[in-house]
């Protein structure tokens, strides 16, 4: 199964890594690579994540990291919709 990142999800990953890189560029590179590899693993196990808060989505909590990958599964593709930090208010929810 293919994994495709939306522009918004790519921007989420870039923003998170840029934020970390201000303090530790090497750590940002490692975390970015870990996130990418974990999310790309959905190609083999697309239903590994829990049912999402939004109908038609799933959520993969990234082990050992404070991020959640929000994604949707079609017949042939896993579409990464967002990469959210666990401390963020979920889109559409009030704080």
HTML snippet that shows the backbone in 3Dmol.js (N, CA, C, O; Angstrom):
<script src="https://3Dmol.org/build/3Dmol-min.js"></script>
<div id="view" style="width:600px;height:400px;position:relative"></div>
<script>
const pdb = `
ATOM      1  N   UNK A   1       0.851  -1.173   0.000  1.00  0.00           N
ATOM      2  CA  UNK A   1       0.000   0.000   0.000  1.00  0.00           C
ATOM      3  C   UNK A   1       0.900   1.240   0.000  1.00  0.00           C
ATOM      4  O   UNK A   1       1.921   1.272   0.687  1.00  0.00           O
ATOM      5  N   UNK A   2       0.520   2.244  -0.762  1.00  0.00           N
ATOM      6  CA  UNK A   2       1.285   3.487  -0.833  1.00  0.00           C
ATOM      7  C   UNK A   2       0.941   4.392   0.343  1.00  0.00           C
ATOM      8  O   UNK A   2      -0.170   4.348   0.871  1.00  0.00           O
ATOM      9  N   UNK A   3       1.906   5.212   0.744  1.00  0.00           N
ATOM     10  CA  UNK A   3       1.672   6.239   1.756  1.00  0.00           C
ATOM     11  C   UNK A   3       1.872   7.587   1.075  1.00  0.00           C
ATOM     12  O   UNK A   3       2.902   7.825   0.444  1.00  0.00           O
ATOM     13  N   UNK A   4       0.885   8.463   1.205  1.00  0.00           N
ATOM     14  CA  UNK A   4       0.972   9.796   0.613  1.00  0.00           C
ATOM     15  C   UNK A   4       0.720  10.833   1.706  1.00  0.00           C
ATOM     16  O   UNK A   4      -0.264  10.755   2.441  1.00  0.00           O
ATOM     17  N   UNK A   5       1.617  11.792   1.798  1.00  0.00           N
ATOM     18  CA  UNK A   5       1.488  12.876   2.769  1.00  0.00           C
ATOM     19  C   UNK A   5       0.799  14.061   2.097  1.00  0.00           C
ATOM     20  O   UNK A   5       1.172  14.446   0.989  1.00  0.00           O
ATOM     21  N   UNK A   6      -0.197  14.640   2.754  1.00  0.00           N
ATOM     22  CA  UNK A   6      -0.778  15.881   2.249  1.00  0.00           C
ATOM     23  C   UNK A   6       0.214  17.013   2.496  1.00  0.00           C
ATOM     24  O   UNK A   6       1.130  16.883   3.308  1.00  0.00           O
ATOM     25  N   UNK A   7       0.027  18.104   1.800  1.00  0.00           N
ATOM     26  CA  UNK A   7       0.903  19.266   2.020  1.00  0.00           C
ATOM     27  C   UNK A   7       0.824  19.731   3.464  1.00  0.00           C
ATOM     28  O   UNK A   7       1.832  20.130   4.047  1.00  0.00           O
ATOM     29  N   UNK A   8      -0.365  19.680   4.040  1.00  0.00           N
ATOM     30  CA  UNK A   8      -0.538  20.115   5.426  1.00  0.00           C
ATOM     31  C   UNK A   8       0.253  19.217   6.374  1.00  0.00           C
ATOM     32  O   UNK A   8       0.897  19.711   7.299  1.00  0.00           O
ATOM     33  N   UNK A   9       0.210  17.913   6.154  1.00  0.00           N
ATOM     34  CA  UNK A   9       0.961  16.983   7.003  1.00  0.00           C
ATOM     35  C   UNK A   9       2.463  17.194   6.836  1.00  0.00           C
ATOM     36  O   UNK A   9       3.208  17.160   7.815  1.00  0.00           O
ATOM     37  N   UNK A  10       2.911  17.412   5.597  1.00  0.00           N
ATOM     38  CA  UNK A  10       4.331  17.699   5.363  1.00  0.00           C
ATOM     39  C   UNK A  10       4.741  18.972   6.098  1.00  0.00           C
ATOM     40  O   UNK A  10       5.816  19.033   6.695  1.00  0.00           O
ATOM     41  N   UNK A  11       3.877  19.993   6.051  1.00  0.00           N
ATOM     42  CA  UNK A  11       4.164  21.248   6.750  1.00  0.00           C
ATOM     43  C   UNK A  11       4.199  21.032   8.260  1.00  0.00           C
ATOM     44  O   UNK A  11       5.036  21.615   8.950  1.00  0.00           O
ATOM     45  N   UNK A  12       3.299  20.201   8.776  1.00  0.00           N
ATOM     46  CA  UNK A  12       3.314  19.882  10.206  1.00  0.00           C
ATOM     47  C   UNK A  12       4.656  19.280  10.608  1.00  0.00           C
ATOM     48  O   UNK A  12       5.246  19.686  11.610  1.00  0.00           O
ATOM     49  N   UNK A  13       5.140  18.310   9.827  1.00  0.00           N
ATOM     50  CA  UNK A  13       6.417  17.661  10.134  1.00  0.00           C
ATOM     51  C   UNK A  13       7.553  18.671  10.066  1.00  0.00           C
ATOM     52  O   UNK A  13       8.403  18.711  10.955  1.00  0.00           O
ATOM     53  N   UNK A  14       7.575  19.480   9.026  1.00  0.00           N
ATOM     54  CA  UNK A  14       8.621  20.494   8.877  1.00  0.00           C
ATOM     55  C   UNK A  14       8.588  21.481  10.034  1.00  0.00           C
ATOM     56  O   UNK A  14       9.632  21.815  10.593  1.00  0.00           O
ATOM     57  N   UNK A  15       7.404  21.950  10.397  1.00  0.00           N
ATOM     58  CA  UNK A  15       7.276  22.906  11.502  1.00  0.00           C
ATOM     59  C   UNK A  15       7.776  22.316  12.814  1.00  0.00           C
ATOM     60  O   UNK A  15       8.485  22.984  13.567  1.00  0.00           O
ATOM     61  N   UNK A  16       7.408  21.062  13.090  1.00  0.00           N
ATOM     62  CA  UNK A  16       7.846  20.418  14.331  1.00  0.00           C
ATOM     63  C   UNK A  16       9.369  20.284  14.361  1.00  0.00           C
ATOM     64  O   UNK A  16      10.005  20.569  15.376  1.00  0.00           O
ATOM     65  N   UNK A  17       9.941  19.851  13.250  1.00  0.00           N
ATOM     66  CA  UNK A  17      11.398  19.676  13.188  1.00  0.00           C
ATOM     67  C   UNK A  17      12.122  21.016  13.267  1.00  0.00           C
ATOM     68  O   UNK A  17      13.158  21.119  13.923  1.00  0.00           O
ATOM     69  N   UNK A  18      11.592  22.038  12.609  1.00  0.00           N
ATOM     70  CA  UNK A  18      12.198  23.370  12.678  1.00  0.00           C
ATOM     71  C   UNK A  18      12.200  23.893  14.107  1.00  0.00           C
ATOM     72  O   UNK A  18      13.170  24.511  14.546  1.00  0.00           O
ATOM     73  N   UNK A  19      11.119  23.647  14.829  1.00  0.00           N
ATOM     74  CA  UNK A  19      11.026  24.091  16.221  1.00  0.00           C
ATOM     75  C   UNK A  19      12.100  23.405  17.075  1.00  0.00           C
ATOM     76  O   UNK A  19      12.770  24.062  17.872  1.00  0.00           O
ATOM     77  N   UNK A  20      12.260  22.113  16.914  1.00  0.00           N
ATOM     78  CA  UNK A  20      13.268  21.365  17.675  1.00  0.00           C
ATOM     79  C   UNK A  20      14.671  21.787  17.266  1.00  0.00           C
ATOM     80  O   UNK A  20      15.565  21.876  18.109  1.00  0.00           O
ATOM     81  N   UNK A  21      14.870  22.047  15.976  1.00  0.00           N
ATOM     82  CA  UNK A  21      16.200  22.384  15.451  1.00  0.00           C
ATOM     83  C   UNK A  21      16.743  23.685  16.033  1.00  0.00           C
ATOM     84  O   UNK A  21      17.956  23.897  16.030  1.00  0.00           O
ATOM     85  N   UNK A  22      15.881  24.548  16.526  1.00  0.00           N
ATOM     86  CA  UNK A  22      16.350  25.789  17.150  1.00  0.00           C
ATOM     87  C   UNK A  22      17.233  25.489  18.350  1.00  0.00           C
ATOM     88  O   UNK A  22      18.165  26.237  18.645  1.00  0.00           O
ATOM     89  N   UNK A  23      16.941  24.395  19.038  1.00  0.00           N
ATOM     90  CA  UNK A  23      17.710  24.000  20.217  1.00  0.00           C
ATOM     91  C   UNK A  23      18.736  22.915  19.913  1.00  0.00           C
ATOM     92  O   UNK A  23      19.833  22.918  20.473  1.00  0.00           O
ATOM     93  N   UNK A  24      18.381  21.982  19.022  1.00  0.00           N
ATOM     94  CA  UNK A  24      19.251  20.830  18.767  1.00  0.00           C
ATOM     95  C   UNK A  24      19.007  20.288  17.355  1.00  0.00           C
ATOM     96  O   UNK A  24      18.145  19.432  17.157  1.00  0.00           O
ATOM     97  N   UNK A  25      19.766  20.786  16.378  1.00  0.00           N
ATOM     98  CA  UNK A  25      19.559  20.351  14.991  1.00  0.00           C
ATOM     99  C   UNK A  25      19.712  18.844  14.784  1.00  0.00           C
ATOM    100  O   UNK A  25      18.966  18.248  14.007  1.00  0.00           O
ATOM    101  N   UNK A  26      20.661  18.230  15.464  1.00  0.00           N
ATOM    102  CA  UNK A  26      20.866  16.785  15.295  1.00  0.00           C
ATOM    103  C   UNK A  26      19.657  16.007  15.819  1.00  0.00           C
ATOM    104  O   UNK A  26      19.223  15.033  15.204  1.00  0.00           O
ATOM    105  N   UNK A  27      19.127  16.437  16.940  1.00  0.00           N
ATOM    106  CA  UNK A  27      17.940  15.787  17.497  1.00  0.00           C
ATOM    107  C   UNK A  27      16.751  15.953  16.550  1.00  0.00           C
ATOM    108  O   UNK A  27      15.981  15.014  16.346  1.00  0.00           O
ATOM    109  N   UNK A  28      16.605  17.126  15.983  1.00  0.00           N
ATOM    110  CA  UNK A  28      15.512  17.372  15.040  1.00  0.00           C
ATOM    111  C   UNK A  28      15.602  16.428  13.849  1.00  0.00           C
ATOM    112  O   UNK A  28      14.588  15.896  13.397  1.00  0.00           O
ATOM    113  N   UNK A  29      16.804  16.219  13.343  1.00  0.00           N
ATOM    114  CA  UNK A  29      16.986  15.310  12.201  1.00  0.00           C
ATOM    115  C   UNK A  29      16.621  13.878  12.581  1.00  0.00           C
ATOM    116  O   UNK A  29      15.965  13.177  11.811  1.00  0.00           O
ATOM    117  N   UNK A  30      17.046  13.443  13.773  1.00  0.00           N
ATOM    118  CA  UNK A  30      16.731  12.078  14.224  1.00  0.00           C
ATOM    119  C   UNK A  30      15.230  11.894  14.429  1.00  0.00           C
ATOM    120  O   UNK A  30      14.656  10.892  14.003  1.00  0.00           O
ATOM    121  N   UNK A  31      14.607  12.861  15.080  1.00  0.00           N
ATOM    122  CA  UNK A  31      13.171  12.754  15.333  1.00  0.00           C
ATOM    123  C   UNK A  31      12.401  12.782  14.024  1.00  0.00           C
ATOM    124  O   UNK A  31      11.462  12.009  13.839  1.00  0.00           O
ATOM    125  N   UNK A  32      12.788  13.660  13.121  1.00  0.00           N
ATOM    126  CA  UNK A  32      12.126  13.718  11.816  1.00  0.00           C
ATOM    127  C   UNK A  32      12.221  12.398  11.081  1.00  0.00           C
ATOM    128  O   UNK A  32      11.241  11.931  10.500  1.00  0.00           O
ATOM    129  N   UNK A  33      13.401  11.795  11.105  1.00  0.00           N
ATOM    130  CA  UNK A  33      13.589  10.498  10.443  1.00  0.00           C
ATOM    131  C   UNK A  33      12.764   9.411  11.127  1.00  0.00           C
ATOM    132  O   UNK A  33      12.178   8.561  10.455  1.00  0.00           O
ATOM    133  N   UNK A  34      12.714   9.433  12.464  1.00  0.00           N
ATOM    134  CA  UNK A  34      11.925   8.440  13.206  1.00  0.00           C
ATOM    135  C   UNK A  34      10.432   8.573  12.900  1.00  0.00           C
ATOM    136  O   UNK A  34       9.744   7.577  12.676  1.00  0.00           O
ATOM    137  N   UNK A  35       9.947   9.807  12.893  1.00  0.00           N
ATOM    138  CA  UNK A  35       8.531  10.032  12.585  1.00  0.00           C
ATOM    139  C   UNK A  35       8.227   9.532  11.183  1.00  0.00           C
ATOM    140  O   UNK A  35       7.256   8.806  10.974  1.00  0.00           O
ATOM    141  N   UNK A  36       9.056   9.921  10.226  1.00  0.00           N
ATOM    142  CA  UNK A  36       8.825   9.538   8.834  1.00  0.00           C
ATOM    143  C   UNK A  36       8.817   8.018   8.690  1.00  0.00           C
ATOM    144  O   UNK A  36       7.925   7.463   8.049  1.00  0.00           O
ATOM    145  N   UNK A  37       9.802   7.343   9.280  1.00  0.00           N
ATOM    146  CA  UNK A  37       9.892   5.883   9.162  1.00  0.00           C
ATOM    147  C   UNK A  37       8.686   5.200   9.808  1.00  0.00           C
ATOM    148  O   UNK A  37       8.137   4.250   9.250  1.00  0.00           O
ATOM    149  N   UNK A  38       8.278   5.678  10.972  1.00  0.00           N
ATOM    150  CA  UNK A  38       7.133   5.081  11.659  1.00  0.00           C
ATOM    151  C   UNK A  38       5.861   5.249  10.844  1.00  0.00           C
ATOM    152  O   UNK A  38       5.092   4.302  10.681  1.00  0.00           O
ATOM    153  N   UNK A  39       5.643   6.446  10.336  1.00  0.00           N
ATOM    154  CA  UNK A  39       4.437   6.709   9.551  1.00  0.00           C
ATOM    155  C   UNK A  39       4.464   5.920   8.244  1.00  0.00           C
ATOM    156  O   UNK A  39       3.437   5.385   7.828  1.00  0.00           O
ATOM    157  N   UNK A  40       5.604   5.841   7.601  1.00  0.00           N
ATOM    158  CA  UNK A  40       5.709   5.075   6.359  1.00  0.00           C
ATOM    159  C   UNK A  40       5.431   3.590   6.598  1.00  0.00           C
ATOM    160  O   UNK A  40       5.029   2.881   5.676  1.00  0.00           O
ATOM    161  N   UNK A  41       5.645   3.114   7.837  1.00  0.00           N
ATOM    162  CA  UNK A  41       5.335   1.732   8.183  1.00  0.00           C
ATOM    163  C   UNK A  41       3.855   1.398   8.062  1.00  0.00           C
ATOM    164  O   UNK A  41       3.479   0.226   8.037  1.00  0.00           O
ATOM    165  N   UNK A  42       3.021   2.423   7.988  1.00  0.00           N
ATOM    166  CA  UNK A  42       1.591   2.179   7.779  1.00  0.00           C
ATOM    167  C   UNK A  42       1.326   1.520   6.433  1.00  0.00           C
ATOM    168  O   UNK A  42       0.243   0.976   6.216  1.00  0.00           O
ATOM    169  N   UNK A  43       2.292   1.559   5.531  1.00  0.00           N
ATOM    170  CA  UNK A  43       2.111   0.897   4.231  1.00  0.00           C
ATOM    171  C   UNK A  43       1.915  -0.604   4.415  1.00  0.00           C
ATOM    172  O   UNK A  43       1.205  -1.235   3.632  1.00  0.00           O
ATOM    173  N   UNK A  44       2.533  -1.176   5.436  1.00  0.00           N
ATOM    174  CA  UNK A  44       2.402  -2.610   5.708  1.00  0.00           C
ATOM    175  C   UNK A  44       1.241  -2.930   6.651  1.00  0.00           C
ATOM    176  O   UNK A  44       0.630  -3.994   6.554  1.00  0.00           O
ATOM    177  N   UNK A  45       0.946  -2.010   7.556  1.00  0.00           N
ATOM    178  CA  UNK A  45      -0.107  -2.228   8.555  1.00  0.00           C
ATOM    179  C   UNK A  45      -0.993  -0.983   8.648  1.00  0.00           C
ATOM    180  O   UNK A  45      -0.920  -0.252   9.635  1.00  0.00           O
ATOM    181  N   UNK A  46      -1.823  -0.734   7.641  1.00  0.00           N
ATOM    182  CA  UNK A  46      -2.580   0.519   7.594  1.00  0.00           C
ATOM    183  C   UNK A  46      -3.621   0.689   8.699  1.00  0.00           C
ATOM    184  O   UNK A  46      -4.041   1.812   8.974  1.00  0.00           O
ATOM    185  N   UNK A  47      -4.037  -0.385   9.326  1.00  0.00           N
ATOM    186  CA  UNK A  47      -5.055  -0.271  10.370  1.00  0.00           C
ATOM    187  C   UNK A  47      -4.452  -0.376  11.770  1.00  0.00           C
ATOM    188  O   UNK A  47      -5.155  -0.645  12.744  1.00  0.00           O
ATOM    189  N   UNK A  48      -3.141  -0.160  11.855  1.00  0.00           N
ATOM    190  CA  UNK A  48      -2.434  -0.218  13.125  1.00  0.00           C
ATOM    191  C   UNK A  48      -2.913   0.861  14.092  1.00  0.00           C
ATOM    192  O   UNK A  48      -2.968   0.628  15.299  1.00  0.00           O
ATOM    193  N   UNK A  49      -3.256   2.023  13.581  1.00  0.00           N
ATOM    194  CA  UNK A  49      -3.714   3.113  14.435  1.00  0.00           C
ATOM    195  C   UNK A  49      -5.146   2.906  14.901  1.00  0.00           C
ATOM    196  O   UNK A  49      -5.892   2.103  14.343  1.00  0.00           O
ATOM    197  N   UNK A  50      -5.506   3.643  15.929  1.00  0.00           N
ATOM    198  CA  UNK A  50      -6.867   3.572  16.480  1.00  0.00           C
ATOM    199  C   UNK A  50      -7.839   4.327  15.572  1.00  0.00           C
ATOM    200  O   UNK A  50      -7.430   5.124  14.727  1.00  0.00           O
ATOM    201  N   UNK A  51      -9.127   4.063  15.762  1.00  0.00           N
ATOM    202  CA  UNK A  51     -10.152   4.826  15.046  1.00  0.00           C
ATOM    203  C   UNK A  51     -10.006   6.296  15.420  1.00  0.00           C
ATOM    204  O   UNK A  51      -9.790   6.627  16.586  1.00  0.00           O
ATOM    205  N   UNK A  52     -10.125   7.172  14.433  1.00  0.00           N
ATOM    206  CA  UNK A  52      -9.922   8.598  14.660  1.00  0.00           C
ATOM    207  C   UNK A  52     -11.127   9.288  15.269  1.00  0.00           C
ATOM    208  O   UNK A  52     -12.232   8.747  15.293  1.00  0.00           O
ATOM    209  N   UNK A  53     -10.890  10.493  15.760  1.00  0.00           N
ATOM    210  CA  UNK A  53     -11.968  11.302  16.333  1.00  0.00           C
ATOM    211  C   UNK A  53     -12.899  11.834  15.252  1.00  0.00           C
ATOM    212  O   UNK A  53     -14.053  12.168  15.523  1.00  0.00           O
ATOM    213  N   UNK A  54     -12.391  11.909  14.032  1.00  0.00           N
ATOM    214  CA  UNK A  54     -13.192  12.358  12.890  1.00  0.00           C
ATOM    215  C   UNK A  54     -13.532  11.125  12.062  1.00  0.00           C
ATOM    216  O   UNK A  54     -12.654  10.318  11.759  1.00  0.00           O
ATOM    217  N   UNK A  55     -14.800  10.976  11.696  1.00  0.00           N
ATOM    218  CA  UNK A  55     -15.220   9.821  10.897  1.00  0.00           C
ATOM    219  C   UNK A  55     -14.332   9.660   9.671  1.00  0.00           C
ATOM    220  O   UNK A  55     -13.992  10.634   8.999  1.00  0.00           O
ATOM    221  N   UNK A  56     -13.966   8.418   9.394  1.00  0.00           N
ATOM    222  CA  UNK A  56     -13.166   8.114   8.219  1.00  0.00           C
ATOM    223  C   UNK A  56     -11.681   8.291   8.406  1.00  0.00           C
ATOM    224  O   UNK A  56     -10.911   8.135   7.457  1.00  0.00           O
ATOM    225  N   UNK A  57     -11.259   8.621   9.634  1.00  0.00           N
ATOM    226  CA  UNK A  57      -9.827   8.776   9.893  1.00  0.00           C
ATOM    227  C   UNK A  57      -9.363   7.763  10.926  1.00  0.00           C
ATOM    228  O   UNK A  57     -10.156   7.132  11.625  1.00  0.00           O
ATOM    229  N   UNK A  58      -8.056   7.635  10.990  1.00  0.00           N
ATOM    230  CA  UNK A  58      -7.403   6.820  12.002  1.00  0.00           C
ATOM    231  C   UNK A  58      -6.299   7.674  12.605  1.00  0.00           C
ATOM    232  O   UNK A  58      -5.884   8.671  12.015  1.00  0.00           O
ATOM    233  N   UNK A  59      -5.819   7.276  13.794  1.00  0.00           N
ATOM    234  CA  UNK A  59      -4.774   8.022  14.486  1.00  0.00           C
ATOM    235  C   UNK A  59      -3.693   7.059  14.955  1.00  0.00           C
ATOM    236  O   UNK A  59      -3.969   6.074  15.639  1.00  0.00           O
ATOM    237  N   UNK A  60      -2.474   7.360  14.581  1.00  0.00           N
ATOM    238  CA  UNK A  60      -1.333   6.570  15.029  1.00  0.00           C
ATOM    239  C   UNK A  60      -0.568   7.391  16.055  1.00  0.00           C
ATOM    240  O   UNK A  60       0.039   8.409  15.722  1.00  0.00           O
ATOM    241  N   UNK A  61      -0.602   6.938  17.309  1.00  0.00           N
ATOM    242  CA  UNK A  61       0.179   7.579  18.362  1.00  0.00           C
ATOM    243  C   UNK A  61       1.611   7.089  18.185  1.00  0.00           C
ATOM    244  O   UNK A  61       1.869   5.886  18.187  1.00  0.00           O
ATOM    245  N   UNK A  62       2.535   8.026  18.033  1.00  0.00           N
ATOM    246  CA  UNK A  62       3.923   7.661  17.765  1.00  0.00           C
ATOM    247  C   UNK A  62       4.614   7.316  19.079  1.00  0.00           C
ATOM    248  O   UNK A  62       4.840   8.188  19.918  1.00  0.00           O
ATOM    249  N   UNK A  63       4.946   6.048  19.252  1.00  0.00           N
ATOM    250  CA  UNK A  63       5.516   5.537  20.502  1.00  0.00           C
ATOM    251  C   UNK A  63       6.765   6.319  20.896  1.00  0.00           C
ATOM    252  O   UNK A  63       7.677   6.515  20.093  1.00  0.00           O
ATOM    253  N   UNK A  64       6.781   6.757  22.145  1.00  0.00           N
ATOM    254  CA  UNK A  64       7.936   7.461  22.675  1.00  0.00           C
ATOM    255  C   UNK A  64       8.050   8.903  22.218  1.00  0.00           C
ATOM    256  O   UNK A  64       9.005   9.593  22.573  1.00  0.00           O
ATOM    257  N   UNK A  65       7.090   9.363  21.438  1.00  0.00           N
ATOM    258  CA  UNK A  65       7.103  10.736  20.931  1.00  0.00           C
ATOM    259  C   UNK A  65       5.739  11.369  21.197  1.00  0.00           C
ATOM    260  O   UNK A  65       4.737  10.660  21.284  1.00  0.00           O
ATOM    261  N   UNK A  66       5.690  12.688  21.326  1.00  0.00           N
ATOM    262  CA  UNK A  66       4.412  13.330  21.656  1.00  0.00           C
ATOM    263  C   UNK A  66       3.552  13.704  20.444  1.00  0.00           C
ATOM    264  O   UNK A  66       2.820  14.694  20.490  1.00  0.00           O
ATOM    265  N   UNK A  67       3.633  12.927  19.368  1.00  0.00           N
ATOM    266  CA  UNK A  67       2.883  13.264  18.157  1.00  0.00           C
ATOM    267  C   UNK A  67       1.883  12.180  17.786  1.00  0.00           C
ATOM    268  O   UNK A  67       2.041  11.006  18.121  1.00  0.00           O
ATOM    269  N   UNK A  68       0.853  12.621  17.083  1.00  0.00           N
ATOM    270  CA  UNK A  68      -0.187  11.734  16.572  1.00  0.00           C
ATOM    271  C   UNK A  68      -0.297  11.982  15.075  1.00  0.00           C
ATOM    272  O   UNK A  68      -0.480  13.119  14.641  1.00  0.00           O
ATOM    273  N   UNK A  69      -0.185  10.922  14.291  1.00  0.00           N
ATOM    274  CA  UNK A  69      -0.395  11.022  12.849  1.00  0.00           C
ATOM    275  C   UNK A  69      -1.862  10.718  12.575  1.00  0.00           C
ATOM    276  O   UNK A  69      -2.356   9.644  12.919  1.00  0.00           O
ATOM    277  N   UNK A  70      -2.549  11.659  11.961  1.00  0.00           N
ATOM    278  CA  UNK A  70      -3.953  11.486  11.589  1.00  0.00           C
ATOM    279  C   UNK A  70      -3.966  11.106  10.115  1.00  0.00           C
ATOM    280  O   UNK A  70      -3.363  11.787   9.285  1.00  0.00           O
ATOM    281  N   UNK A  71      -4.658  10.009   9.791  1.00  0.00           N
ATOM    282  CA  UNK A  71      -4.613   9.521   8.415  1.00  0.00           C
ATOM    283  C   UNK A  71      -5.921   8.865   8.010  1.00  0.00           C
ATOM    284  O   UNK A  71      -6.777   8.556   8.840  1.00  0.00           O
ATOM    285  N   UNK A  72      -6.046   8.664   6.711  1.00  0.00           N
ATOM    286  CA  UNK A  72      -7.199   7.964   6.140  1.00  0.00           C
ATOM    287  C   UNK A  72      -6.671   6.839   5.264  1.00  0.00           C
ATOM    288  O   UNK A  72      -5.572   6.930   4.716  1.00  0.00           O
ATOM    289  N   UNK A  73      -7.457   5.782   5.137  1.00  0.00           N
ATOM    290  CA  UNK A  73      -7.062   4.623   4.334  1.00  0.00           C
ATOM    291  C   UNK A  73      -8.056   4.469   3.186  1.00  0.00           C
ATOM    292  O   UNK A  73      -9.268   4.429   3.397  1.00  0.00           O
ATOM    293  N   UNK A  74      -7.519   4.383   1.965  1.00  0.00           N
ATOM    294  CA  UNK A  74      -8.347   4.076   0.799  1.00  0.00           C
ATOM    295  C   UNK A  74      -7.994   2.653   0.360  1.00  0.00           C
ATOM    296  O   UNK A  74      -7.262   1.952   1.058  1.00  0.00           O
ATOM    297  N   UNK A  75      -8.507   2.233  -0.779  1.00  0.00           N
ATOM    298  CA  UNK A  75      -8.214   0.881  -1.267  1.00  0.00           C
ATOM    299  C   UNK A  75      -6.731   0.636  -1.480  1.00  0.00           C
ATOM    300  O   UNK A  75      -6.253  -0.480  -1.279  1.00  0.00           O
ATOM    301  N   UNK A  76      -5.995   1.667  -1.887  1.00  0.00           N
ATOM    302  CA  UNK A  76      -4.593   1.454  -2.238  1.00  0.00           C
ATOM    303  C   UNK A  76      -3.623   2.425  -1.583  1.00  0.00           C
ATOM    304  O   UNK A  76      -2.414   2.321  -1.792  1.00  0.00           O
ATOM    305  N   UNK A  77      -4.133   3.371  -0.789  1.00  0.00           N
ATOM    306  CA  UNK A  77      -3.269   4.428  -0.269  1.00  0.00           C
ATOM    307  C   UNK A  77      -3.598   4.768   1.176  1.00  0.00           C
ATOM    308  O   UNK A  77      -4.762   4.798   1.576  1.00  0.00           O
ATOM    309  N   UNK A  78      -2.548   5.025   1.953  1.00  0.00           N
ATOM    310  CA  UNK A  78      -2.684   5.620   3.278  1.00  0.00           C
ATOM    311  C   UNK A  78      -2.376   7.103   3.078  1.00  0.00           C
ATOM    312  O   UNK A  78      -1.289   7.460   2.624  1.00  0.00           O
ATOM    313  N   UNK A  79      -3.325   7.957   3.415  1.00  0.00           N
ATOM    314  CA  UNK A  79      -3.161   9.394   3.219  1.00  0.00           C
ATOM    315  C   UNK A  79      -2.928  10.039   4.580  1.00  0.00           C
ATOM    316  O   UNK A  79      -3.811  10.033   5.438  1.00  0.00           O
ATOM    317  N   UNK A  80      -1.733  10.595   4.770  1.00  0.00           N
ATOM    318  CA  UNK A  80      -1.397  11.258   6.024  1.00  0.00           C
ATOM    319  C   UNK A  80      -1.983  12.666   5.959  1.00  0.00           C
ATOM    320  O   UNK A  80      -1.586  13.478   5.124  1.00  0.00           O
ATOM    321  N   UNK A  81      -2.929  12.940   6.850  1.00  0.00           N
ATOM    322  CA  UNK A  81      -3.662  14.202   6.825  1.00  0.00           C
ATOM    323  C   UNK A  81      -3.015  15.280   7.680  1.00  0.00           C
ATOM    324  O   UNK A  81      -2.919  16.435   7.266  1.00  0.00           O
ATOM    325  N   UNK A  82      -2.570  14.899   8.875  1.00  0.00           N
ATOM    326  CA  UNK A  82      -1.966  15.851   9.813  1.00  0.00           C
ATOM    327  C   UNK A  82      -0.970  15.113  10.689  1.00  0.00           C
ATOM    328  O   UNK A  82      -1.044  13.896  10.854  1.00  0.00           O
ATOM    329  N   UNK A  83      -0.041  15.870  11.243  1.00  0.00           N
ATOM    330  CA  UNK A  83       0.855  15.390  12.280  1.00  0.00           C
ATOM    331  C   UNK A  83       0.699  16.379  13.425  1.00  0.00           C
ATOM    332  O   UNK A  83       1.177  17.510  13.345  1.00  0.00           O
ATOM    333  N   UNK A  84       0.031  15.953  14.485  1.00  0.00           N
ATOM    334  CA  UNK A  84      -0.315  16.847  15.583  1.00  0.00           C
ATOM    335  C   UNK A  84       0.491  16.525  16.826  1.00  0.00           C
ATOM    336  O   UNK A  84       0.719  15.358  17.146  1.00  0.00           O
ATOM    337  N   UNK A  85       0.923  17.571  17.529  1.00  0.00           N
ATOM    338  CA  UNK A  85       1.577  17.393  18.821  1.00  0.00           C
ATOM    339  C   UNK A  85       0.487  17.083  19.838  1.00  0.00           C
ATOM    340  O   UNK A  85      -0.593  17.670  19.793  1.00  0.00           O
ATOM    341  N   UNK A  86       0.765  16.175  20.744  1.00  0.00           N
ATOM    342  CA  UNK A  86      -0.225  15.762  21.733  1.00  0.00           C
ATOM    343  C   UNK A  86      -0.745  16.895  22.600  1.00  0.00           C
ATOM    344  O   UNK A  86      -1.842  16.795  23.150  1.00  0.00           O
ATOM    345  N   UNK A  87       0.029  17.982  22.734  1.00  0.00           N
ATOM    346  CA  UNK A  87      -0.403  19.115  23.548  1.00  0.00           C
ATOM    347  C   UNK A  87      -1.275  20.097  22.765  1.00  0.00           C
ATOM    348  O   UNK A  87      -1.843  21.023  23.343  1.00  0.00           O
ATOM    349  N   UNK A  88      -1.382  19.894  21.446  1.00  0.00           N
ATOM    350  CA  UNK A  88      -2.213  20.775  20.630  1.00  0.00           C
ATOM    351  C   UNK A  88      -3.687  20.474  20.853  1.00  0.00           C
ATOM    352  O   UNK A  88      -4.067  19.340  21.147  1.00  0.00           O
ATOM    353  N   UNK A  89      -4.506  21.498  20.711  1.00  0.00           N
ATOM    354  CA  UNK A  89      -5.945  21.283  20.676  1.00  0.00           C
ATOM    355  C   UNK A  89      -6.260  20.635  19.340  1.00  0.00           C
ATOM    356  O   UNK A  89      -5.806  21.100  18.295  1.00  0.00           O
ATOM    357  N   UNK A  90      -7.026  19.578  19.374  1.00  0.00           N
ATOM    358  CA  UNK A  90      -7.374  18.863  18.148  1.00  0.00           C
ATOM    359  C   UNK A  90      -8.204  19.780  17.264  1.00  0.00           C
ATOM    360  O   UNK A  90      -9.117  20.442  17.757  1.00  0.00           O
ATOM    361  N   UNK A  91      -7.908  19.837  15.961  1.00  0.00           N
ATOM    362  CA  UNK A  91      -8.682  20.713  15.072  1.00  0.00           C
ATOM    363  C   UNK A  91     -10.184  20.458  15.205  1.00  0.00           C
ATOM    364  O   UNK A  91     -10.643  19.317  15.144  1.00  0.00           O
ATOM    365  N   UNK A  92     -10.933  21.541  15.387  1.00  0.00           N
ATOM    366  CA  UNK A  92     -12.382  21.427  15.523  1.00  0.00           C
ATOM    367  C   UNK A  92     -12.859  21.308  16.961  1.00  0.00           C
ATOM    368  O   UNK A  92     -14.058  21.397  17.224  1.00  0.00           O
ATOM    369  N   UNK A  93     -11.931  21.107  17.898  1.00  0.00           N
ATOM    370  CA  UNK A  93     -12.311  21.007  19.307  1.00  0.00           C
ATOM    371  C   UNK A  93     -11.983  22.314  20.011  1.00  0.00           C
ATOM    372  O   UNK A  93     -10.970  22.947  19.713  1.00  0.00           O
ATOM    373  N   UNK A  94     -12.820  22.712  20.926  1.00  0.00           N
ATOM    374  CA  UNK A  94     -12.578  23.916  21.712  1.00  0.00           C
ATOM    375  C   UNK A  94     -11.641  23.583  22.862  1.00  0.00           C
ATOM    376  O   UNK A  94     -11.654  22.472  23.392  1.00  0.00           O
ATOM    377  N   UNK A  95     -10.835  24.557  23.234  1.00  0.00           N
ATOM    378  CA  UNK A  95      -9.881  24.358  24.334  1.00  0.00           C
ATOM    379  C   UNK A  95     -10.587  24.384  25.671  1.00  0.00           C
ATOM    380  O   UNK A  95      -9.945  24.233  26.711  1.00  0.00           O
TER     381      UNK A  95
END
`;
const viewer = $3Dmol.createViewer("view");
viewer.addModel(pdb, "pdb");
viewer.setStyle({}, {cartoon: {color: "spectrum"}});
viewer.zoomTo();
viewer.render();
</script>
